[in-house]
Amino acid sequence: MRIVAAATAVEGGRKTKKQLVFPFVKIQGQDEMKMALLLNVVDPNIGGVLVMGDRGTAKSVG
């Protein structure tokens, strides 16, 4: 499983969208978050996962 995120970058004065891919197995700890992500894959009717955490817990990468 991979986590895919969209990022907007400015290249040569133009905005472009890039797709960033992060291997799921690289997530250290965060067992509850991983379970929520897995459950969302199994049952998309859940509607998504809201990730919250203290500063420095790598909620966003980019």
C-alpha positions as CSV (number, residue, x, y, z in Angstrom):
1,M,0.0,0.0,0.0
2,R,1.2,3.5,-0.8
3,I,0.0,6.8,0.4
4,V,-0.5,9.3,-2.4
5,A,-0.6,13.0,-1.9
6,A,-1.0,15.8,-4.4
7,A,1.4,18.8,-4.3
8,T,1.5,22.0,-6.2
9,A,4.9,23.1,-7.4
10,V,6.0,26.2,-9.3
11,E,8.3,25.4,-12.2
12,G,9.4,28.1,-14.5
13,G,6.6,30.4,-13.4
14,R,4.0,27.7,-14.1
15,K,2.0,25.9,-11.4
16,T,2.2,22.1,-11.9
17,K,0.6,19.4,-9.8
18,K,2.8,16.5,-8.8
19,Q,1.7,13.3,-7.2
20,L,3.9,12.2,-4.3
21,V,4.0,8.6,-3.2
22,F,5.0,7.4,0.2
23,P,5.4,3.7,1.0
24,F,3.0,2.6,3.8
25,V,5.6,0.4,5.4
26,K,7.8,3.4,6.0
27,I,5.4,4.8,8.6
28,Q,7.0,4.3,12.0
29,G,4.7,3.7,15.0
30,Q,1.3,5.5,14.6
31,D,-0.6,2.3,14.9
32,E,-4.0,3.9,15.2
33,M,-3.4,6.1,12.2
34,K,-2.3,3.0,10.1
35,M,-5.4,1.1,11.2
36,A,-7.6,4.0,10.2
37,L,-5.9,4.2,6.8
38,L,-6.3,0.4,6.3
39,L,-10.0,0.5,7.3
40,N,-10.6,3.3,4.8
41,V,-9.1,1.3,2.0
42,V,-11.2,-1.8,3.0
43,D,-14.4,0.3,3.3
44,P,-14.3,3.6,1.3
45,N,-17.8,4.4,2.7
46,I,-15.9,5.5,5.9
47,G,-15.2,8.7,3.9
48,G,-11.6,9.4,4.7
49,V,-9.2,9.8,7.5
50,L,-8.5,13.1,9.4
51,V,-4.9,13.0,10.7
52,M,-4.1,15.1,13.8
53,G,-1.1,15.2,16.0
54,D,1.4,17.2,17.9
55,R,4.1,19.2,16.2
56,G,6.8,17.0,14.8
57,T,4.7,14.0,14.1
58,A,5.0,14.2,10.3
59,K,1.3,14.8,9.6
60,S,2.3,16.4,6.3
61,V,5.3,15.8,4.2
62,G,6.4,17.8,1.2
